[in-house]
Amino acid sequence: MIIDLRSDTVTKPTPEMLDAMVSAKVGDDVFKEDETINLLEEKIAKMFGKPQALFFPSGTMANQTAIKLHTNPGDQVICDKYAHIYNYEGGGASFNSGVSCKLIDGNQGMFTAKDVINAINPPEFYHSPLTTLVEVENTTNKGGGACWDFKELEAIKSVCNKHNLGYHLDGARLWNAIVAKNETTKQYGEIFDTISVCLSKGLGCPIGSVLVGDSKFMDRALRIRKILGGGMRQGGFLAAAGLYALDNNISRLIEDHKKAKELGELLQTLTVVKQVEPSETNIVIFELQPDADSNTFIEKLKAHNILIIDMGQGKLRMVTHLDYTNDMHSKVLETLKHLSF
């Protein structure tokens, strides 16, 4: 039995999800004739109180589309130094949109409204890039699944309004934040111009993300998705998985959060572990002592059929998910307790 804690993207569709996919009513989505994709887009748009949503094959493509919607070549995007759009999207912001990123040295991937104010380039100073977009990520991947304080997000929105800046949310794991903080999708829809949400992280879908936003942005999103190669035909088979997940797999995320917290608490007791980032949701990030070798630690767990990931810069990661069962959890806890190093 392989216990895969590398990511919440490693899950397989459940039999019930597969049944929903097989029975989906489909059509050619390039002609906007796929009934199931249309239903998914309408459902998510309604959840966030937005007029439009658009289905994408990946979260990266959804984020890259949003950046292009908000910017022109030469502009600058404000984001945290841990941001997914900066670290893990292949340099797409510069390649696809010709923009640079002003990195904020935040806390666990999060920053403040004051940080944003300090990062804005004076618009009349033409020697520096024109700041046009603020991007935040909730939950923060590299920040250990941390959740933003919603009041701070509202304060940043006020800064964006004052300085005429776009406001995009990379909500790849927003479902986790909403469950952990007892928030609503409508709250987020009210303050962000555009939001990307992932269906294959946490919710157990095999593929898919959705970009939702205000009409002035989304009217152009379909064209940009086409430019990036994101048009699909009978994609309703995939969208059906998303519809099933939204109805059945959100509330259960609390189970993943509980297991992650227990993993973090146990890791803190190991002498080989230097520190563990606070864990609010389903991601546990930790560092080993300076004299410990990360590869050796990973290989020792692998010998017990437990897979984790090295994020670089001394950070190791575990992610709990739908396919991580109670029995698997018990085995991981016992293995860690008795792991010799």
N, C-alpha and C positions, 0 to 999 in steps of 0.2 A: 504493500500500500504506500503510494507516494503522497506525502503531505506537502502541498505546494503553497507556501506563504510568500511567494515572490510578488504577487499582485492580486487584486480583486478582478483582474481581467482574464484569469485562467479558468474561470468557471465554465461548465458545460450546461446547455439548456436542459431543464427538467423534462420529464415525459409530458407533463401538462403544458409546458411552453411549446414543446415540439408539436403537440396536438393543435395548439392555436396557430402555429406557423403553417402546418400542412393544410388546415382548413381555411386559410386566409383567402379573401376575394381580392384578386390582383388585376392590374392593367398596366399600361405603359405610363410610367410616372413622368417621362420626358414630355408627354402630352398632358400631364396632370390628371391621368385617368386611372390611377391606382387607388381603389376605394380605401384600402387599409392604410396606406401612407397618408391619404387625405384625412382619415379619422384620427391618426396619431398626431398629425400637425394641428388639427383643430382642438384636440384634447389638451395638448401641452400649451397652446396659445391661451386657451381658456383658463388653465391652471394658473398661469402667470398674469392673467388679465391683460394680455397683449393681443393686438389684432392679427398677427401673423406668426407662423413658425415654419421652419424648413428642415427636412430630414437630410442628414449627412452620413456618409459611411464612416467618418471618424471625427473625434473631438478636435484633432489638430486642424482638419480642414474647416471645421466650424469656426474655430478661433481665428484662423488665417483669413477667413471670409470677413469676420467681424472687424479685424484690424484694417482690412482694405476698405470696408464701408466707412470707417471713421477718419481715414487719413488720406493724404496725398504724398507722393514721393518726396523725400526730404524732411518730412515731419518727424516728430519724436513722440514716443509712447512712454508714459510713466508707469513703472511696475516695480515689484520687489525683486531683489537679487535672486530669490529662489523661484521666481515665476516660471511656470511651465512654458509659456510662450517664448521665454528667453533661453531656457536651459535645455528643453526637450522637444523642440519643434523644428530641429534641423536648420536653424537660421532662417526660417520661413518669413519672419517679419521683414528682414532686409531683402530677401530674394523675391518675395511675392509683392510686397508693398513699398519697398525702397525706404523703409523707415528705420530709425535707430531707437534704442531703449535707454531711458534715463533710469538707472537702477537705484532704488532706495534700500538702504541697509536697515531693514526692518527687524521685527522679532518674530521668529518662526514663520516667516513669509508674509507677515502682516505689518502695516504701517499706519500712520495717523493722518488726519486732515492737515495738520501742521506740516508734516513731511511733504505732502503734496504741494502745499503752497510754496515751500522752499525749493521744490524741484521744477517748478514752472519757469520756463525761459521767458524773459520779457518779449512780448510779441513784436514790439517796435525795434528790437535789437536783431537786425537781419543777419548778423554774423553767426548766430546760434540757430539750431533747428527750431522750427515752430512747434510748440507743444500743442497737441490736438486731442489726445486720448489718455485717460487713466484706466488701467486694467488691474483688476484684483482677482485672486484665485481663492475659492472657498468650497471645500476645505483646502488647506495648503498641503500639497503632496510632500515636498521636501521639508516642510515645516512640521511634519509628523501628524498630519490629519487635524491640524488646529482649526478652530472655528473663529471667524471674525465676530467682534462685538457689533451688533447691528446698528447701535447708535453711532459708532464710528463710521460705518458705511454711509449712514445718513449725513454725517458731517462732511464726508468727502463729496457726497452728491452736491451739497451746498457750494463747495469750492468749485466743482465742475460747472455748476450753473453760473456762478459769478464770473468765471473765466472762459465760458463758452467752450468747454471741453466735453468730448464724448466720454461715456462711462460704460465699460464692458466688464461683465463678470464671466470668468472661466469657472463655470459651475460643474466641472467634471464629476465632483463628488458633493454637489450641493445637497443631494438627497440625504447624505449622512449628516450634514450640518443642520438641516431642517429638523431631522429626527432628534439629534442630540440637544438642540437648543429650543425645541418646541416652537419652531417658527412656521411660517406659511409661505408658499410659493408666491401668493399675491403680494406679500410684503416686498419681496425682491423685485417683482415686476413693476412695482410702483416707483422704484428709485433707479433702476438700471435701464439704459437705452437698449442694450442687447445683452442676452444671456445665452451661453452654451451649456447644455446639460448632456451628460453621457448616460447611455442605457446599458453599456457593457462593463461599467465599473459599479460594483455593488449590487446592481439589479439583476445580474445574471444573464443578460442578453449576449448573443454571439457577436453582435456588431451594432453600431449605430449611435449617433448623437443628433441633437436637435438644436438649432439656433432659433431663438425667439426674440422679437423686438418690436419697436415702433415702426409704423408704416414707412416713414421717411428713410429708414435704413433697409427694411426688408423688401421694399419694392425693387431694390437693386441686388439683393442677395442671390436671387435665382441666377442672374447673369454671371455673377462672380463664381458661384458654384460650378456653372458650366465651364467657365474659363479654367478653373482648377481641375476639371475632369470629374466632377462629382455627380453627374447625371446618371441615374439608374433606371432600369426598365421595370421589371416586375419585382420591385423592392418590397412589395407588401408582405412577402414571406418574412422579411426581416422586421418590418414595422409591426407585424402581429406579435412578435416576441416583445417588443417595446410596450404595446398595449397590455399584454398579459403582465409584464413586470410592474407597470405602474399601478395595476389593480391589486397585485398580490405580494410584491417584494419590497415595498418601501418600509412598512412598519416593522418588519423583521430585522431591519438593520441594527436595531438596538442590541440584538444578540451578538452581532459582530463586534459592536463597541464594547460589550461586557467582556468578551474573550480577549480583545486587544488590551483592555485595562489589566486583566489578570496576567497576561504575558509581560506587560511592562512592569508590574509589581514584582514578579518573580525575577526578571532580569536585573532589577535593582539590587537584589540580594546576592548576586553572583560577584565574586571578587574580580573576575576577569573583565567585568563591565565597568567602565568609567562613569558613564551617565546615560540616562534614558530621558528622552524628550517627553514632556507631559502628553498623555494620550487621551484625547477627547472622543475620538471616533474609532476607525478601524485600522489605523496605521500606527505602527510602533517603530520609532527610529532611535537607535542607540549607538554608543561609541564604546570601543574596548579600551583597556588600559594601554598606555604608550608602548609597553613592552610586549603586547599581545599582537599576533598576526591575524588579520581579518580573514585571509584565505584559509588559514588553518582552522579557524572557528567555523567557517562555512562548510569546509570539507568534513569536519567532525559531525556536523548536523546532517550532511548529505549521506554519511555512512549509516545514519538511522532513517534514511529516506525522507528527510525533512529539508525542504529547499527554501532558502532565503536569498536576498539580493544585497549586493554591495552598491551603494549609491555614490561612492567616491568620497574623497575628503574625510575618510575615516568613519563614514556613516553607514551603518547596516540597517536593513529594513525588513519588517514583517508586516504582512497585510492579511487581515482576516476577511472572510467572505462566505458566500452562500454554500460553497462546497466544503467548507472547513467544519467538519462535524464535531459533535461533543466528544466522541471517541478519539478523534484525531487530536483535539485540544488536550485531552487528558494525557495522551502519549507525549505530546510536545512538552507539557509542563513537567512530566516525570523525566524526560530525557534531559531537559535543561538542568533540573535539580542535581542530576548525577553525572553531568558532563565533566569529564576531567580535562584539564588544560595545562 
